[in-house]
Amino acid sequence: MRVDTPGLLPDSRPAGVRRRWLPALVLVVWLVLGAVGSGAPGALSHVQRNDGESFLPATAEATEVVRLQEKIMGGKIQLALVVFDRPAGLTEADGTAVAARVAEVSRLAGLTGPPSAPVRADDGRALLVTVPVSGVDGFEAGRTVERMRDVVRADLPAGLTARVTGPAGYTADLGEAFAGIDGRLLVVTALVVALVLVLVYRSPLLPVVVLASAGLALVVSALVIHPLAANGVLTLNGQSQGILFILVFGASTDYALLLIARHREEFATAVSPSRSVAAAVRSSAESITASAGTVVLGLACLLFSELSSNQGLGPVAAIGIAASLLVSLTFLPAALVLLGRAAFWPARPRAKPGPRLWGRVAALVGRRYRPVWVLSVLVLAGLAVLAGTLRSSGVRQPEVFLDRVEAVAGQEVLERHFPAGAGDPVVIITEPGVAAAVATAARVRGVADVRAGAPAGNLVQLDATLTAPAESPEARETLAEIRKAVHAVPGAPVWVGGRTAIQQEITEAAERDRRVIIPAVLLVVFLVLALLLRALVAPLVLIGTVVLSFAATLGVGALVFNEVLGFPGSDPSVPLYAFVFLVALGVDYNIFLVTRVREEARRAGTREGTLRGLTVTGGVITSAGVVLAATFAALAVLPILFLAQIAFLVAFGVLLDTLLVRSLLVPALTVHIGRAIWWPGRLRRGAV
């Protein structure tokens, strides 16, 4: 594929004026755009949606309950549960202080109504106050809760504590956790990438250029995503924003490493920097574009998901990859042309890249290809056996946080003094005329109490408080019994939702998504590889090795999560996210390798082309893998269980794919299969 990059290809003008002013113009345009849009990434936190509805399947019964609740209450409302407790027992002074604090809370902006009267626990040690918070803007709801926390803790008698939990409390703590995305996460990611790049290039300038490229890609992504999220075209939550930042930094750096490595090869023999960069763009653009296209199309498969959060992640991450590709093929070449030899200072570009290490690896593969691939497969298969032990049926909301945030502490206090499900009842919506019959039917085993709210038109809400904690296995069993009982009431239109129902339906949708999206991603990746390589055998080999690597990664993840870190389980979407990223990104490195192998095979045959391709790409692809693994590992700085697990799985999986699959397994299989790897393409008829 020939890629003509304006201003970078040689022209006939003797002074080379065009080769200088156009790259300078490209650079200035990008820098101006970066300066104007520098605040865009941080502004994304204002259009996040971290409420339960943003994760729900659009057609789920629990989703309909959320909509009907809004109709009953006159808008989006999140309940904040303020729990006051004294382990030794409440005093009369405590009651007076609580009444004063509740009066102050009622004056806060951001509420949709007055707080409830304090409800005393049966053990006499706690009081519970319910406060309705406007949920129209999740960011503002979080700020309202933070002000509420300051108010309820002020001037309390010694020994009396106050904590704010409930849906609004969790929203505030999620917002606080994700607030580190545009600060701590970006700083850690940039430092990690800079360190790796300095070690790779041993130059102070190239890391700056690469980081600038990643930063510009992030700005472009944010400028596109912000209005789409603000207008409800796509859903952005804290998880997808964190993944976006990491993915853009990792992909931009990977594309830069590949382009700069080819530029360094060409530099020693080119007559000018512009000719060297032009040759590098021509030779690497096909593999970079194919790599980006594979990831974009793989991520687009998330649009088949029933979960709104997954549907949002697909386009969000795809926009980030597209922006990384655009910047890498425009800004980066322009910067390299203008910097010339100074880009590599104080080192000098080498005409023959490829460390001796990779020459020795290639020699090993050439001599012992059969034992190499057999042993590699056995190692991966052994690790894959453990994949079945990964617990991915979901976790309770308090277990989402790795830190003990206030909402979690408040939930624990609430469950000690009130029925375990008091903070998150099962919500039943029906008509006033049949409400009594529905309430009677809902009093199944495991239900502590059923209370009816005031009718709103032809609807009324019933709250069924469970004896088991919300989202627990016992609560799910009770939910099933409630649904069975109330749906059997003759002539009663009934919808059953609430936190336990939300978690149940998210889990069911995630299991369905795995059955649908995983085959779709494999099909898309196969088609891209078949078109790129003009072969059928090679794509099957590459996909097979990446899938085996993914299974091995899940096995190691299960061992680490269960036995080493003692995690309570994982979100049901963790395996799907890990699959999409590892398959798409794992195929990336195979694309980088196999396109170079094909190029070399045209001149020297499949065997020698494979060994030569491994030698010359080993260093740069390994560096790219280390960078991507390090950037994903940076997600662990955010104290969210889901992100910590994704960080480990993708980081470990990328390293496994880079160091074992791409370095040993794929080259050894290619040498063993020989020219048949290119069947039915024309290259299969070449030399072995």
N, C-alpha and C positions, 0 to 999 in steps of 0.2 A: 504494500500500500504506500503510495507516495503522498506525503503531506507537505503542501507548500505553505510555509508560515511567512506572511508578509514581513518584509524587512529583514528576514534572517537568511533567505536563500541568496546565492551569488547573483549579481546582475552585471550588466556590461558597462556600467559607469566607472570610469577609471579611478576616480577619487573615492569611490565607495561611499559617497555621501548618503545615498539612500539606505545603506546598511547601518548607518549611525543614527540618522535623525528619526527614522521610524521606530526602532527599538526604544529610543529615548522618549518618544511620544507615548508609546505603549506603557512605558514605565511610569511616566508622569500621570497618565490617566488612571492607572491602577492605584497609585499612591494617593491621588486626590479622592478617589472613591473610598479608599481605606480610611482616610481622615474624616470624610463626611459621615461614613457609616460606622465609625468606631464604637458608637454606643449601642448599635443594634443587637449584638449578642447579649449584652446585659439586659436589654429591654424584653427579651424573650420570656423572662421569669414573670412578667406582668400579664402574659397571655396564656400561662399554663392553666391546665385543669387537672387537679389532683383528687377530685371528688370521685365517689364510687361510680356515678353514672358515666363518667368519662371512660371507664374500663368495661362497662357492661355491653353485652350483645344488644343491638337495637331492638330486636323482637322479643327479648326475654320478658317473662312475667314480672320479674323484679324491676325491670326498666319501666314497664307500664305503671307499676306502683309508684315509682319516683315521680312520673308525670302527673298521676292522679293526686299525689300529695301536694304538688305545686298548685294544682287547681283548687284543692281544698283550702290550702293555707294562703292562697293569693300570691304565690311567687316562690322562688327558690329559698328554702330555709335550711340552715344547718343548726342542730341543737348543740349547745354547749352545756355540759353537765358539771356543775360546781359542787364538789364534795368537801364538806368541812368535817374534820374528825379529831377526837381526843381519845386516845387509847384508854385512859382511866375513866371515861364517861363524861358526857357533856354537863356543863354547869349552867346556872341561870344567866351568868354574865356572858357565857358563850352565845346563848340565844339572842341576847341583846346586841352583841357585836355582829352576829350574822345578819340580823335584821338591818343593821346600819349599813353593812357592806352590800346587801342586796339592793337597798335603796340607792346607793351610789352607782351600782351596776345599771340600774334602770335608766340612769341619765346618760349612759354611753351612746355615742353615735354608732350606727351600724346594726342596731337591733330592729327586729320587725314587730316586737311586742314586749310587754312587761315580763320580767322573770316570774316563775311560779313561786308559790309559797313554799318555804322550806319543808321538806318531808323528813320526819325523824325515823331513823333506823330502829328496828325492834330491839336491838341490843343497847340502845340509848347512847351510842358512842359516835354517831355521825348524823349529819344533815345533808340532804340532797336538794339542790336548786337547779331547775331547768331554765335555760336562757335561749330564746330563739334569735339566731344571728342570720342576717341577710347572706344568702349564698350566691347572689348574682355574680359577684366577683370574688373568686377564691382567694386572690391576693389580699383584697380588703378584708375578707372574713378573717384571715390569719392575723391581720393587724388589729382587728377588733378584739380578738381573743387575747392577744398580747396585752392590750390596754386593760382588759377584764382581769387578767392575772395580776397585774399591778394593783388594781383596785381591791380585789378580794383579799389580798395578803396584807393590806395596810391596816395598822392599828389593831391587830388581833391580840386577844389575851395570850399570855405565855402558855405554850403547850397545845394550843389550838392551831391546826394547820388547814390550809385551803389549797385545793388543786383543781384545775380545769381540764376535763377530759371530754369524751363524747365525740361525735363526728366533727364538730367545729374545732375541738382541741387537737384531734389528729391532723386536721387540715393545717392548723397553725404549725404543728411540729414538722409535718412534711415540708411545708414552705420554708421553715428554718433550715432543715437538712439540705434542701435543694438550693438554698441561697448561696451555698458554697460553690455552685457550678461555675458562675462567672467570675469567681475570685480564686478560692483555694484550688479548685480542680484545674482551671486554666494555668495557674502558676506552676503547679506540680507537673502538669503535662508538658509545658514549655521547657521547664528545667530538665526533665527526663530526656526529652527529644534533643535538647541542646547538648547535653552530656554525651549522648550516643553519637551525635553528629560530629562533635569535636574529636571523639576517639576514632571515628571512621575517616574523617578528612584531614585531621591534624592541621586545620586551617581555621582562623577566626572569622573569615568572611562568609564562607559557604553556609555554615549553620545559621547565620543571620539572614541570608537570602532565603533559605529553606523555611525558616520560621516565619519570615515575612509572607512567603507564599501561602503557608498554612493559615496565617492570620487573615489574609485577604480572602481566602476561600471561606473562612468562617463568617466574615462580614457579609459576603455575597449571599451565603446561605441564610443568614439571619434577616437580611433585607427582603428576601423572597418569602421566608416562612412567616415572619411577623404579621403581615396583613392577612395572610391566609388563615392563620390561627385566630387572629382577632375577629375575623368575620365568619368563623365557624366552618370554613372550607375543609380544614383538617384539624385534628385534635393533637395538641402538644401538652405533654405532661413532663414532670421533672425527670422521669426515667429516660424518655426519648430525647430530651434536651441534653442530658449528660452523655448519652450514647452519640448524639450528633457531634458534640464538641470533640469527643475522643476519635470518632471515625474520621472526621475532617482532618485532624492533625495527623492521624496515622496514614490515611490514604495520600494526603498531600506529600508527606515525607517519603512514602514509598515511591510515588511517581517521580519525585525529585531525585531520589537515589538512583533510579534506573536511568533517567535522562542524563544526569551528571556523569554516571559511570561510562555511558556511551560517548559523551562529550570528551571525557578524559582520554578514551581510546583514540578518538579522531584527532585530538588536539595536536599531538606531536607531528603529524604529517600534513595537517591543514595549513593553508597559506594565511589564514586569518581566523580570528575567533568566530566571525559570522559564518564562515564556511564550515567550521567545526561544529557549531551549534546546529546549523542546517542539516548536516549529515546525521547528527545525533537525533534530531527530531524525526527525520525521514526513517531512520532504522528502528526507533523505539516507539513511535507514535502508534503503530498498529497494535503492539502488545499492550501499551498503556490504555488505549481506547477500548480494546477488547476486555481488558481487566475491569475497567470502570463500567463498561456495559454489562458485564456479567454480574457485578455487584448490584447495579441499579435494577436490572431485571429480576434478580433474585429477591431484592427487597420489595419490588413491586408485587411479588406473590403474596406479601402480607395483606394486600388489599382483599384477598379472598377470606381473610379472617372474619369471624363473627364478633370479635372483641374490638371495640372502638379504639382502645389503646394500641393494638397491633395495626389496625388500619391506619392510624395516624403515624406510627413509626415508619412504615414503608415509604411514603412520600417524603417525610422529614429527612430520613437518612439518605434517600435517593437524591434529593436536592443537594445535600452536602457532598456526595460523591461527584455529582455533575459539576458543582462549583470547583471542587478540587481538580478535576480534569481540565476545566477551562483555564484556571489560573496556571496550572502546570505547563500548559501548551502555549501560553501567551506571556504572562508576566515573567515566569522563570527563564525562558529562552532569551527574552529581551535583557534581563539582568545579566545573564551569562555573557551575552555579546558585549555589553558595555563594560563589564569588569575585565574581560579578556583573561590574560594569564594571571592577573592579580587575584582572581577568584580562588586560586589554589595556593596563594602565598601562605607560608614560606616554602611549601613543597613545590615540586615541579611535576607536571603531568607526565605519566609514563606511557610509552607507546605500547607496551605489552602488559596489560593488567592481568591479574590472576595470581594470587599468592601460591607459594609452593604447597601449602596445605591442601588446596583444592586440586592441585596436580596429583598429589598423593592419593586423595580420595578417588579421583577419576581413575587412577591406575588400579586401585583396589577393585573398583567396580568392574573395570575391564577384565581383570584376571579372575575374579571370584564372583561373577554376577549372580550365579545360581544360589550359592550359600547366602549371599547378601540379601537377596529378596525373600528367600525362604525364612531366614532368621528374623527379618523385619516384620514379615506377616505374622509369625508366631508371637513376637513380642506384642504387637498391636492387638491380635486376637485374644491373647491372655488378659490384657487390660480391659478389653471390651466386654469380657465375661462379667465384670463387676458393674456394668452399666445398669443392669436390672435392679440393683440395690438402691438406685437414686430415688429418694422420696420426693415426688413432685406433685402431690395431691393438694398443695396449698398450705398456707400457714395462717394463724389468727393475726388480726390486725396489730395487736401489741408485739407480735414477734417480727414484724416488718422492720423494726428499728434495731440497730446493733447497739445503740446507746439507750440508756434508761431515761427517755424523755418524759416530760411532765404528764402527757396524756396517758402513757403507759403506767406511771406511778399512780395517777388518779384512778385508772381502771382497776388496779390491784386493790386500792382502798375501797372502791365502790363494791367490788365483788366480796370483800371481807365482811361488809356490814349490810348489804342488800342482796336480794336474789341475784345469782351470777349473771343473769341476762337482763338485769334492770336497765343498763345503759344502752342496750341495743335490742329492743323487743322485736318480735315478728310483727310486721305491719300488715293488717288485713283491711282492704277497702271493699265496701259493699254499699248497698242502698239502705236508707234508714228503716224502711218497712220490714226488712228481714234481718236487721242488725242483731236483734235479741237471739234469734235462732242460730245465726252464724256464730255469735259469741258463745252460746252454749255448746255448739259443735266443736269449737276451737279449744275447749277445756279438756284436752287429752292429757295422757300421762306425760309429765315433764313440763307442764305449764303451771306457773305459780299463780298467775292472775290475768284476767282479760278486762281491759277498761275501754270504754267508748268515748270518743271525743264528740264535740258538738257537730251536728250535721251541717254540711255546706251544699245547699241545693239538693241534688239527688244523690249525694255521696256522703259517707261517714267513714271515719277511720277508727279501727279497733287496734289496740296495742296488746299483744300477748307476751307477757313477761315469762321468760323461761327460767327453769331452775339451773340449767347448765349454761356455761359461758357461751356467748355468741361465737359462731363459726366452729365450735368444737364438734367432734363426731357425734356426741350425744345431742347437741343442738340440731345437727342436720337430720338425725333420726326423728326428733320431735317435729321439725319443720315438715318432713314428709308426711307424718301422721296428721298434722294440722291441715295440710293441703288436701289430703284424702278426705278428711272429715268435712271441711267447709265446702268443698266442691260437690259434695253429695247432698247438700241442703237443697231441697226442691225449689226451683224458681228464683234462686239467689245468684245474681251476678257477683262473683267474688274474685279478687286478685290478692295474692299473697306475696309479700316482699320483705324488706328489711335486710340488715347486714348479713345474717346467716344465709338468706336466699341469694343475695348478691354473690357471696363467695361460692356457693354451690353452683350457680349458673355460670360464673366465670370459669370454674374448674371444668364443667361439662363442655363449655365452648372451647376451652384450650385443648381438651382431648380431641374434639372434632377437628380443630385447626391442624393438629399434628398429622391427622390422617389425610387431610386435604392438601396442606401447604407443602409438606415435605416432598411428596411426589411431584408437585408443581415446580418446586425449585430444582429438583433433579432433572426434570424434562427441559426446563429453560436453560440450565447450565449445559446439558448435553447438546442442545441445538446450537448454542453459541460456540461451543468448542468444535462441533462438526463443521460449522461454516468457516470458522477461523482456520482450522487445520486441514479442511477438505478431506476428512477421513472419518471413519466410524470406530475403528478399533482403538485408536489413541484416546478419544473422548471417554470411551467405556473404561479404559484402564485408569485414566486420571480420576474420573468420578468414583470408581471403586476404591481407589487408594484414599481419597479424601473422606469418603463415608466410613471406611475402616478407622481412619484417624479420629473422626468425630466420635465413634463408638468407644474407642480407647480413652478419649478425653473424658467422656461421661463416666466411664468406669473409674478413672483416677479421681474425678470430681466427687463421685459418690463416696469413695474411700476417705477423702479429705474432709468433706462436709459432715459425714456421719461419725467417723472415728477420731479425727484429729481436732476439728473445730467444734464439734458437737452442735451443729446447727439443728433447729427443730424440724427442718424440711425445706422445701423450696416452692416458689411460686410455680403454678402449673405451666406458665409460659417460658420458664427458664430453658427446658430442653429445646423448644422451638427456636428461641432467640439464638441459643448457642449453635444450633444446626445451621440456621440461615447465615450467620456470620462466619462460621468456620468453613462451611462448604463454599460460600462465595469467595471469602478471602483466601481459603486454602487453594482453590482453583486459580486464584490470582498468581500465586508463586509458580504454579505449574505452567500457567500461560507464559510467564516471563522466561521460564526455562525452556519449554518445548518450542516456542517460536524461535529462540536462538538455536536450539538443536536442529530444527527444520532448516534454518538458514545455513548452518554448517553442513548438514547432511546433503544438501544440494551439491556441495563441492567435494565432500570427502566420504559420503556414504553414511548410513545410519549409525553404525558402531562408532566410527571416529567422530562423527558429528555430535553424538551424544556425549562422548568423553570431553570433546573440546567445549561444547556448550556448558557442561558442568564446571569445567575449569574456569571459564571466563565469567560465568554468572554466579558462581558459588559465593563469592565474597559479598557482592552487592545484594543478592537476594537474602542471604543470611542477615546482613545488616538491616534490610527492610523488615524482616521478620522480627528481629530484636526490637526495632523501633515500635512496630505495631503492638507487639506483646507488652512493651513497657507503657505505651499510651493507654491500652485497655486496663492494665494493672492500676493505673492512676485512678480509675473509677472507685477503687476501694477506699479512697479518702472520704467518700460520701457514706455516712453511717446508715446505709439502707441494705438490708439482706439481699434483695434481688440484684442490686448493682454489684455487691461484693462477689456474689456467685457468678454473675456474668463476667466480671473482671477476671476471676480465676480461670474459668472455663475457656474463655477466648484467649487469654494470655498463654496459658499452658498449651492449648490446642494449636495456636499459631507456632509456638516454639517446636512442638512435636512435629507439626507438618513441615516446618522449615528445616529442622535438623535431621529428621529421620526420613520422612516421606519424600520430600523433594530432593534431598541430598543423596539418599541411598536407594530407597525402594523404587521410585519412578525411573531413575537412570538404569538400575539393574534390570528391571522388567523390560525397558526399551531395548537394551542390548540383547537380552535373551530372545525377545520376540523378533528383533531384526526389522527388516524393511516391511514386513507384514503389518507393523504398527500403523503404517500410513494407508492401509487398505480402506477404501478402494481408490485412493488418490493416485496421481501419476508418480509421486515420489516412491511408491512401493516398488516400482520397476527399476529403481536406481541400484547403486552398489550397496552391499550389506554393510 
